[in-house]
Amino acid sequence: MFKDIVYFLLYCLRSLLKPIFKFKEISVLLYHSVAKNNWYASIDPEIFEKQMAYLKNNYQVVSLDKIVAYAKGESELEDKSVAITFDDGYLDNFEQAWPILKKYNLPFTVFVTTNLVWHQGLSNDFQRITWDQLKVMSSAGVDIGGHAQHHR
């Protein structure tokens, strides 16, 4: 609770100082699963779609490599730029998230473990995306990144 209050106060302070110092709002959103379930790291597909529509209308959604180039000082970005990422490579990234992201023409990156099977120690037993599905996504312009061999 205390941490939330501190973050809120820092956000308010930054918002007040933004016009003076011309801070840019640059963000990276991290998702895991887009599915109807009770896992804490899942988001309902209907809510996810509302979020993507909001981003499309209110932010500059860019690829993660553009955010990285900006962070390195190699390029500029518009204010309110955001990148969308997914960790772990769950099947619902392919079946649920990708159709929504395609609908809004939003770039995104999926970080997958190279051993695309369920591992003990994870807090869920969701199916993983396959190499063939990753090839389809990559061929369509989706960025694929590594998230280690095993999630541990």
C-alpha positions as CSV (number, residue, x, y, z in Angstrom):
1,M,0.0,0.0,0.0
2,F,2.8,2.4,0.9
3,K,4.6,1.7,-2.4
4,D,1.4,2.5,-4.3
5,I,1.0,5.8,-2.5
6,V,4.6,6.7,-3.3
7,Y,4.2,5.8,-7.0
8,F,1.0,7.9,-7.2
9,L,2.7,10.9,-5.6
10,L,5.7,10.6,-7.9
11,Y,3.4,10.3,-10.9
12,C,1.5,13.4,-9.8
13,L,4.8,15.3,-9.3
14,R,6.0,14.3,-12.8
15,S,2.6,15.3,-14.3
16,L,3.0,18.8,-12.7
17,L,6.6,19.1,-13.9
18,K,6.0,17.7,-17.4
19,P,5.0,21.0,-19.1
20,I,7.9,22.8,-17.6
21,F,10.6,20.3,-18.4
22,K,9.0,18.8,-21.5
23,F,9.2,15.2,-20.2
24,K,8.1,12.7,-22.8
25,E,5.7,9.9,-21.8
26,I,7.5,6.7,-23.1
27,S,6.2,3.4,-21.9
28,V,6.6,-0.4,-22.4
29,L,3.6,-2.4,-21.5
30,L,4.2,-6.0,-20.4
31,Y,1.5,-8.6,-20.8
32,H,1.6,-12.4,-20.3
33,S,-1.7,-14.0,-21.1
34,V,-4.9,-12.8,-22.8
35,A,-7.5,-15.3,-21.6
36,K,-10.6,-15.6,-19.5
37,N,-9.2,-17.2,-16.3
38,N,-8.3,-16.4,-12.8
39,W,-4.5,-16.2,-13.2
40,Y,-3.2,-12.9,-11.9
41,A,-1.1,-12.3,-15.0
42,S,-4.0,-12.8,-17.4
43,I,-6.2,-10.2,-18.9
44,D,-9.7,-10.8,-20.3
45,P,-9.7,-10.6,-24.1
46,E,-12.6,-8.0,-24.0
47,I,-10.7,-5.7,-21.6
48,F,-7.5,-6.2,-23.7
49,E,-9.4,-5.1,-26.8
50,K,-10.6,-2.0,-25.0
51,Q,-7.1,-1.2,-23.9
52,M,-5.8,-1.6,-27.5
53,A,-8.5,0.6,-28.9
54,Y,-7.6,3.2,-26.3
55,L,-3.9,3.0,-27.1
56,K,-4.7,3.3,-30.9
57,N,-6.6,6.5,-30.3
58,N,-4.5,8.1,-27.6
59,Y,-0.9,7.0,-28.0
60,Q,1.8,6.4,-30.6
61,V,2.2,2.6,-30.5
62,V,5.7,1.8,-31.8
63,S,7.8,-1.3,-32.0
64,L,10.1,-2.1,-29.0
65,D,13.2,-1.6,-31.1
66,K,12.2,2.1,-31.6
67,I,11.9,2.5,-27.8
68,V,15.4,0.9,-27.4
69,A,16.9,3.2,-30.0
70,Y,15.3,6.2,-28.2
71,A,16.7,5.0,-24.9
72,K,20.2,4.8,-26.5
73,G,19.9,8.3,-27.8
74,E,19.9,7.0,-31.4
75,S,16.5,8.4,-32.4
76,E,13.6,10.6,-31.3
77,L,10.1,9.5,-30.4
78,E,6.9,11.4,-30.1
79,D,5.4,12.1,-26.7
80,K,3.1,9.3,-25.5
81,S,4.9,6.5,-27.4
82,V,4.3,3.0,-26.1
83,A,5.5,-0.5,-27.0
84,I,3.5,-3.7,-26.3
85,T,5.3,-6.9,-25.2
86,F,4.3,-10.4,-24.1
87,D,6.4,-12.7,-21.9
88,D,6.6,-16.4,-21.9
89,G,5.0,-17.2,-25.2
90,Y,1.6,-18.6,-24.3
91,L,-0.7,-20.0,-27.0
92,D,-3.3,-17.3,-26.2
93,N,-0.8,-14.7,-27.5
94,F,-1.3,-16.3,-30.9
95,E,-5.0,-17.1,-30.6
96,Q,-6.4,-14.2,-28.6
97,A,-4.0,-11.2,-28.6
98,W,-2.7,-11.3,-32.1
99,P,-6.1,-11.0,-33.8
100,I,-6.9,-8.0,-31.7
101,L,-3.5,-6.4,-32.3
102,K,-3.9,-7.0,-36.1
103,K,-7.3,-5.4,-36.0
104,Y,-5.8,-2.2,-34.6
105,N,-2.6,-2.6,-36.7
106,L,-0.4,-2.4,-33.6
107,P,3.2,-3.7,-33.5
108,F,4.3,-5.9,-30.6
109,T,7.0,-8.2,-29.4
110,V,6.6,-11.7,-27.9
111,F,9.5,-13.0,-25.7
112,V,9.5,-16.8,-25.6
113,T,11.5,-19.5,-23.8
114,T,13.3,-21.6,-26.4
115,N,12.0,-24.8,-24.8
116,L,8.3,-24.2,-25.6
117,V,6.9,-26.6,-23.1
118,W,5.3,-26.2,-19.7
119,H,7.8,-26.2,-16.8
120,Q,7.3,-27.0,-13.2
121,G,7.6,-23.9,-11.0
122,L,5.4,-21.7,-13.2
123,S,2.2,-20.6,-11.6
124,N,0.0,-21.9,-14.5
125,D,-0.2,-24.8,-16.9
126,F,-1.1,-22.8,-20.0
127,Q,-0.2,-24.2,-23.4
128,R,2.8,-22.6,-25.1
129,I,2.9,-21.2,-28.6
130,T,4.6,-23.5,-31.2
131,W,7.5,-22.8,-33.4
132,D,5.2,-23.0,-36.5
133,Q,3.0,-20.3,-35.0
134,L,6.0,-18.2,-34.2
135,K,7.1,-18.5,-37.8
136,V,3.7,-17.3,-39.0
137,M,3.7,-14.4,-36.6
138,S,7.3,-13.5,-37.6
139,S,6.5,-13.6,-41.3
140,A,3.7,-11.2,-40.6
141,G,6.0,-8.7,-39.0
142,V,5.7,-9.6,-35.3
143,D,8.9,-9.3,-33.4
144,I,10.0,-12.4,-31.6
145,G,12.6,-12.3,-28.7
146,G,14.2,-14.7,-26.4
147,H,13.2,-15.2,-22.8
148,A,15.9,-17.8,-21.9
149,Q,15.8,-21.6,-22.5
150,H,13.7,-22.5,-19.5
151,H,11.7,-19.9,-17.6
152,R,13.6,-20.5,-14.4
